[in-house]
Amino acid sequence: MQDLPMSIHEGILREAEEANRAAPLLTDEGVAEALGRVGALVRERVSEIAAASREDVEAASGRLDEGTLDRLRLDEGRIEALAAQAEAMASLPPLERVVRVWRQPNGLLVQERRIPIGTVGANFEARPNVALDVAAQLLKSLNTGVLRTGGAALRTVTCLVDRVLRPALADAGLPPGAIGLVRTADREGARVLVSLPERISLVILRGSGETTKDLARLAAESGVRTLAHAEGGGVLYVHEGAKAERAVALAEESLDRLGVCNRLNLALVDRAAVGMLPGLLAVFRERELDVRGTERACRHADLMPLDAPVGHEWASDPERVSTVTVDVVDGLEDAVSIANEQTSGLTAGIVTEDSAAAEHFLDRYRGTVGLWHATTRFADGFELTGAPETGINVDWVPGPRGPVTYRDLWLRQYRVIGDGTQHR
């Protein structure tokens, strides 16, 4: 860390140490009270939050793309959604700490338990709503946190931390420092956050692919584990057994927002279903999207040729966020192979009235969320579990995968009780 500005390092270290001290003092009852208070304070201070958001958006206008500005913007409707989600989190049952209990033949009583991680870092870019989402997940699982956002959202996130989260914790009799904040727009703040293994052993990473991958590499070098949400993009496969009207409806539902990871990114149309392609293209063009086709898709429709990998995520491409890819595939096996091998593995859905084909697709797909007759936008923690997510983990290793919520933020511990007579 010698090459980093000490003022940044020391500031983040102070926030982490304060969060460390707060961790043992969290209780399920106190957290539920604090999260309920978060909802009330969001409503009381809606004008402050909205003003901070407007300042962030105005400062970023002309510098950031429309998708990013959309994620940055908190209007009154989105602010009300933040309050409602906090209250929903408050009402959810706390994490069950005892997983199972058994007695060994030698008389030892063994418990498998879930214990808190401690202090968890979270890095996210122009997504101010994530501040409350992540903080609520950490607190609900009795973990503390240090949040870091990019400069574009720093005014809004600072308002949410200092005017909502910390006062709510204090009102509930909990240490306000349970949620810390990296109070600088300097990108070195993110690098420091993933480089403090003695204080922060896990960091949740959300943001653009390359930035997140770079931080994950630095974290690994520093001995810090990460849950990374770096890539996304929804896949919709139109099978030969699909109904055209259902395929069109799902495409429409999957494109209500363009700057989100779970929107429709890649449409795979079966060669035997190309008659449905004009209807899909009409949906895309109605939304003024730039439709890019693979070589074989261009044989069936007048499309601009694809100039990126077939699974390229347009939502994280600032210059081309209003883009969707179309491919024509040689059957179900080709479709599931592309979804597994050429996309991030976030989510893929199938449209078909053939239940056997749907089951085969879902059995073969290895991504985090498989869908049948449901929009890719349902690849979301709140929609699937009733709890806001910290992110969607697409790692191909054991551990929390898919939408990660408070139910996943724990360590396994065995508690063993004997009477002193047991021997190996």
C-alpha positions in Angstrom: 0.0 0.0 0.0 3.0 2.3 0.1 2.2 3.7 -3.4 -1.3 4.9 -2.3 -2.1 8.3 -0.8 -2.0 7.8 2.9 -4.9 10.2 3.5 -7.2 7.9 1.5 -5.8 4.8 3.1 -6.1 6.2 6.6 -9.6 7.4 6.0 -10.9 4.0 4.8 -9.0 2.2 7.5 -10.8 4.4 10.2 -14.2 3.6 8.6 -13.3 -0.1 8.6 -12.0 -0.1 12.2 -15.2 1.6 13.3 -17.3 -1.0 11.5 -15.2 -3.8 13.1 -15.9 -2.4 16.6 -19.6 -2.2 15.8 -20.0 -5.8 14.5 -20.3 -7.6 17.8 -23.0 -5.2 19.0 -25.5 -5.9 16.2 -28.7 -7.9 17.2 -31.5 -9.2 15.1 -34.0 -7.0 17.1 -31.9 -3.9 16.8 -31.3 -4.3 13.1 -35.0 -4.9 12.4 -35.8 -1.6 14.3 -33.1 0.2 12.4 -34.3 -0.9 9.0 -37.8 0.1 9.8 -36.4 3.5 10.8 -34.5 3.7 7.5 -37.8 3.5 5.6 -39.3 6.3 7.7 -36.2 8.5 7.3 -36.1 8.0 3.5 -39.7 9.3 3.4 -38.9 12.2 5.8 -35.9 13.2 3.8 -37.1 12.5 0.3 -36.4 16.1 -0.8 -32.8 16.0 0.4 -32.2 12.7 -1.3 -33.8 13.9 -4.6 -31.8 17.1 -4.5 -28.5 15.2 -4.0 -29.5 12.9 -6.9 -30.3 15.9 -9.2 -26.9 17.4 -8.4 -25.2 14.1 -9.3 -27.2 13.7 -12.5 -26.5 17.3 -13.6 -22.8 17.0 -12.9 -22.7 13.8 -15.0 -24.9 14.9 -17.9 -22.9 15.1 -21.1 -20.2 13.0 -19.6 -21.9 9.7 -18.9 -24.2 7.7 -21.3 -28.0 7.5 -20.9 -28.0 4.1 -19.4 -25.6 5.2 -16.6 -27.6 8.4 -16.0 -30.7 6.3 -15.7 -29.1 4.1 -13.0 -27.9 7.3 -11.3 -31.2 9.0 -11.2 -33.4 8.7 -8.0 -36.8 10.3 -8.6 -39.6 10.2 -6.0 -40.9 6.9 -7.3 -37.5 5.2 -6.9 -36.9 6.8 -3.5 -40.3 5.5 -2.3 -39.2 2.0 -3.6 -36.1 2.3 -1.4 -38.2 3.1 1.7 -40.5 0.1 0.9 -37.6 -2.3 0.4 -36.1 -1.2 3.7 -39.4 -1.8 5.5 -39.7 -5.2 3.7 -36.3 -6.1 4.9 -37.2 -5.1 8.5 -40.1 -7.5 8.4 -38.3 -10.5 7.0 -37.3 -13.2 9.5 -33.7 -13.1 10.8 -31.2 -15.6 9.5 -31.6 -19.0 11.2 -28.3 -19.6 12.9 -28.5 -23.3 13.7 -28.5 -25.4 10.5 -28.7 -28.9 12.0 -27.8 -30.7 15.2 -26.7 -34.3 15.8 -25.1 -36.5 18.4 -22.1 -38.6 17.5 -21.8 -42.3 18.7 -19.2 -41.1 21.3 -21.7 -38.7 22.8 -20.4 -35.5 21.3 -23.2 -33.0 20.5 -22.5 -31.2 17.2 -24.2 -28.1 15.8 -23.7 -26.7 12.3 -24.2 -23.0 12.6 -24.1 -19.8 10.5 -22.1 -17.0 12.0 -21.5 -13.4 10.7 -18.6 -12.7 8.4 -17.7 -9.4 10.2 -17.1 -6.3 8.1 -17.8 -6.6 4.4 -16.8 -4.1 1.8 -19.0 -3.2 -1.2 -17.9 -1.4 -4.3 -20.5 -0.1 -6.8 -20.5 2.6 -9.4 -23.3 4.9 -10.5 -26.0 3.0 -8.6 -27.0 5.0 -5.5 -29.9 2.6 -4.7 -27.4 -0.1 -4.1 -26.2 1.7 -1.0 -29.4 1.0 0.9 -29.8 -2.5 -0.7 -26.4 -3.7 0.3 -26.4 -2.0 3.7 -29.7 -3.6 4.5 -28.4 -7.1 3.5 -25.3 -6.7 5.5 -27.1 -5.5 8.6 -29.8 -8.2 8.3 -27.1 -10.9 8.4 -25.5 -9.1 11.4 -22.5 -8.0 9.4 -21.2 -4.4 9.2 -20.0 -2.8 6.0 -17.9 -0.1 4.3 -19.5 1.2 1.1 -17.7 2.7 -1.9 -19.3 4.3 -4.9 -17.9 6.1 -7.9 -17.7 9.9 -8.0 -20.8 10.2 -10.1 -23.1 8.9 -7.2 -21.1 10.1 -4.2 -23.4 13.0 -3.2 -26.4 10.8 -3.2 -24.8 7.9 -1.4 -23.3 10.3 1.2 -26.7 11.6 1.8 -28.1 8.1 2.2 -25.4 7.1 4.6 -25.2 10.2 6.8 -28.8 11.3 6.7 -30.6 7.9 6.7 -28.5 4.9 7.5 -26.4 6.2 10.4 -29.3 8.1 12.1 -31.5 5.0 11.8 -28.8 2.9 13.5 -28.4 5.4 16.3 -32.2 5.6 16.8 -32.2 1.9 17.3 -29.4 2.0 19.8 -26.8 0.5 17.5 -23.4 2.0 16.6 -23.8 4.4 13.6 -20.4 3.3 12.3 -21.7 -0.1 11.5 -22.0 1.3 8.0 -18.9 3.1 6.8 -18.3 5.0 3.6 -15.3 5.7 1.4 -15.6 9.4 1.3 -13.6 10.2 -1.8 -14.3 10.0 -5.6 -10.7 8.9 -6.2 -10.5 5.5 -7.8 -7.8 4.6 -5.4 -10.5 4.3 -2.8 -11.7 1.1 -4.5 -8.1 -0.3 -4.6 -7.7 0.4 -0.8 -11.0 -1.2 0.0 -10.0 -4.5 -1.6 -6.5 -4.4 0.1 -7.3 -4.6 3.8 -7.6 -8.3 4.6 -7.1 -7.7 8.4 -10.1 -5.4 8.5 -12.3 -6.4 5.5 -12.0 -10.1 4.4 -14.8 -10.0 1.8 -15.7 -7.3 -0.7 -18.8 -7.3 -2.9 -18.0 -5.9 -6.4 -20.6 -4.5 -8.7 -19.8 -2.5 -11.8 -18.4 -2.6 -15.3 -16.6 -5.8 -16.4 -13.0 -4.7 -16.7 -13.0 -2.5 -13.7 -14.5 -5.2 -11.6 -12.1 -7.8 -12.9 -9.1 -5.6 -12.1 -10.3 -5.1 -8.5 -11.0 -8.8 -8.1 -7.4 -9.5 -9.2 -6.0 -7.0 -6.7 -8.2 -8.4 -4.0 -6.9 -11.9 -4.7 -3.3 -10.7 -4.5 -4.1 -9.0 -1.2 -5.8 -12.1 0.3 -9.3 -10.6 0.2 -12.2 -12.7 -1.1 -14.8 -11.2 -3.5 -18.3 -11.7 -4.7 -18.2 -10.2 -8.1 -21.0 -9.0 -10.3 -19.0 -8.0 -13.4 -21.0 -9.4 -16.3 -24.6 -9.9 -17.2 -27.0 -10.0 -20.2 -30.2 -11.9 -20.6 -30.7 -14.6 -23.2 -34.1 -15.5 -24.8 -34.4 -18.6 -26.9 -37.4 -18.8 -29.2 -37.9 -22.5 -29.8 -39.8 -24.0 -32.8 -42.6 -24.8 -30.5 -43.1 -21.2 -29.3 -46.2 -19.1 -29.8 -45.3 -15.9 -31.7 -47.4 -13.7 -29.4 -45.8 -15.1 -26.3 -42.3 -14.6 -27.7 -43.1 -11.0 -28.5 -44.6 -10.4 -25.1 -41.6 -11.7 -23.3 -39.2 -9.7 -25.5 -41.2 -6.5 -24.7 -41.2 -7.3 -20.9 -37.4 -7.9 -21.1 -36.7 -4.4 -22.5 -38.4 -2.1 -20.1 -35.0 -0.8 -19.0 -31.7 -0.9 -21.0 -29.1 -0.1 -18.4 -29.7 -3.2 -16.2 -27.8 -6.5 -16.3 -30.9 -8.7 -16.6 -32.5 -7.1 -19.7 -32.7 -8.9 -23.0 -29.2 -8.9 -24.5 -29.2 -11.8 -26.9 -32.2 -13.2 -28.8 -31.6 -16.8 -30.1 -34.2 -17.7 -32.8 -34.5 -21.4 -33.8 -34.0 -22.0 -37.5 -37.4 -23.6 -37.5 -39.0 -20.5 -35.9 -37.6 -17.8 -38.2 -41.1 -16.9 -39.2 -41.3 -15.2 -35.7 -38.2 -13.1 -36.4 -40.1 -10.2 -38.0 -42.3 -9.8 -34.9 -39.2 -9.7 -32.6 -37.5 -7.2 -34.8 -40.5 -5.0 -34.8 -40.3 -4.9 -31.0 -36.6 -3.9 -31.1 -37.1 -1.2 -33.7 -40.2 0.2 -31.9 -37.8 0.8 -29.0 -35.2 2.4 -31.4 -32.6 -0.3 -30.6 -29.5 -0.9 -32.7 -30.1 -4.5 -33.8 -26.9 -6.5 -34.6 -27.1 -9.9 -36.2 -24.7 -12.8 -36.5 -23.7 -13.9 -40.0 -26.4 -16.6 -40.0 -29.1 -14.1 -38.6 -28.2 -11.7 -41.4 -29.2 -14.4 -43.9 -32.7 -14.2 -42.7 -33.2 -10.5 -42.1 -31.7 -7.1 -43.1 -29.5 -6.5 -40.1 -26.3 -4.7 -39.3 -23.6 -7.3 -38.8 -22.5 -8.1 -35.3 -19.1 -6.5 -34.6 -18.6 -8.0 -31.1 -18.6 -11.4 -29.5 -22.1 -12.9 -29.5 -22.5 -12.7 -25.7 -21.1 -9.1 -25.4 -23.2 -7.3 -22.8 -24.5 -4.1 -24.3 -25.9 -2.7 -20.9 -22.3 -2.2 -19.7 -21.1 -0.7 -23.0 -21.5 3.1 -22.5 -21.4 3.9 -26.1 -23.8 1.3 -27.3 -26.2 0.6 -24.5 -29.2 0.7 -26.9 -28.2 -2.5 -28.7 -29.4 -6.0 -28.9 -27.9 -9.1 -30.6 -29.9 -11.6 -32.7 -28.7 -15.1 -33.8 -30.4 -17.9 -35.6 -29.5 -21.2 -34.1 -29.6 -24.8 -35.3 -31.9 -26.2 -32.7 -32.1 -26.5 -28.9 -28.6 -28.0 -28.4 -27.0 -25.1 -30.3 -29.0 -22.6 -28.2 -28.1 -24.0 -24.8 -24.5 -24.4 -25.9 -24.3 -20.7 -26.8 -26.0 -19.7 -23.5 -23.5 -21.8 -21.5 -20.3 -21.1 -23.4 -20.6 -17.7 -25.0 -22.5 -15.6 -22.4 -21.9 -14.6 -18.8 -24.2 -17.3 -17.4 -26.4 -14.7 -15.7 -29.8 -15.8 -17.1 -31.4 -17.6 -20.1 -35.0 -18.3 -20.9 -36.9 -20.4 -23.4 -40.2 -19.7 -25.1 -42.0 -22.9 -26.2 -45.2 -24.8 -25.7 -43.2 -28.0 -25.8 -42.8 -28.9 -22.1 -40.2 -31.6 -22.9 -38.0 -29.1 -24.8 -38.4 -26.6 -22.0 -37.3 -29.2 -19.4 -34.4 -30.2 -21.5 -33.2 -26.6 -21.9 -33.5 -25.9 -18.2 -31.7 -29.2 -17.3 -28.8 -28.4 -19.7 -28.4 -24.7 -18.9 -25.8 -24.1 -16.2 -26.2 -20.3 -15.6 -27.6 -18.8 -12.4 -31.3 -18.4 -13.4 -33.1 -20.5 -16.0 -36.5 -19.4 -17.2 -39.5 -20.8 -19.1 -42.1 -18.3 -20.2 -40.8 -15.7 -17.9 -38.8 -12.5 -18.6 -35.1 -12.3 -17.9 -35.9 -9.3 -15.7 -36.9 -11.8 -13.0 -33.2 -12.6 -12.5 -33.3 -10.4 -9.4 -33.0 -11.0 -5.7 -36.1 -9.0 -4.7 -38.3 -10.5 -7.3 -37.2 -14.1 -6.6 -36.7 -14.1 -2.8 -38.4 -11.0 -1.4 -35.0 -9.6 -0.3 -33.0 -7.0 -2.2 -29.7 -8.4 -3.6 -26.2 -7.4 -3.0 -25.5 -8.5 -6.6 -25.7 -11.6 -8.8 -22.7 -13.9 -8.5 -22.0 -15.8 -11.8 -18.9 -17.7 -10.5 -18.6 -21.3 -11.7 -17.5 -22.5 -8.2 -19.3 -23.6 -5.0 -20.6 -20.8 -2.9 -23.5 -18.3 -3.0 -24.4 -18.1 -6.7 -27.1 -16.1 -8.5 -28.8 -13.3 -6.6 -27.0 -13.0 -3.3 -29.1 -11.8 -0.3 -28.7 -11.6 3.5 -29.4 -15.4 3.6 -26.0 -16.0 1.9 -23.8 -13.7 3.9 -22.5 -16.0 6.6 -19.7 -18.4 7.6 -20.2 -22.0 8.5 -19.1 -23.0 12.0 -19.3 -26.3 13.9 -20.0 -26.1 17.7 -19.0 -29.2 19.5 -20.1 -30.0 23.1 -18.7 -33.0 25.0 -18.4 -34.1 28.7 -14.7 -34.6 28.7 -14.8 -38.4 28.3 -14.6 -38.5 24.5 -11.4 -39.7 22.8 -10.2 -39.8 19.2 
